[in-house]
Amino acid sequence: MKRMMTWLLYVPVVFVAILILLFAVANRGMVKISLDPFNPAAPAVTFDLPLFLLLFVVLMLGVVLGGCASWLKQGKHRRASRIARNEAERHKAEVERLKTQQKDAATPRLPAIAPF
């Protein structure tokens, strides 16, 4: 059963890999990337890249930037979780302290001897 589940996980991965490979083969023509917006006729900095490589780089950059934005936006939730966890640990320690205090109060003690 576990082996079959592993194969079922590989099928979509292989399918997506084949689609990516077909995309790369179909778009391997070179494109000129210019980083000089002021002189389009004779740009100072240019790169010649295959189109598929440019698209993959832009896609990866978008994933990284989106992940960073999401991580920053969820900071308040991480902080609230950290505060709640610390408070729960503090309450748990207080409960343990009160339990041991209650056990100590329940044990009978010998009366103190009065001084002469």
HELIX and SHEET records of a PDB file:
HELIX    1   1 LYS A    2  ALA A   26  1                                  25    
HELIX    2   2 LEU A   51  LYS A   73  1                                  23    
HELIX    3   3 GLY A   75  ALA A  106  1                                  32    
SHEET    1   A 2 MET A  30  SER A  34  0                                        
SHEET    2   A 2 THR A  46  PRO A  50 -1                                        
END                                                                             
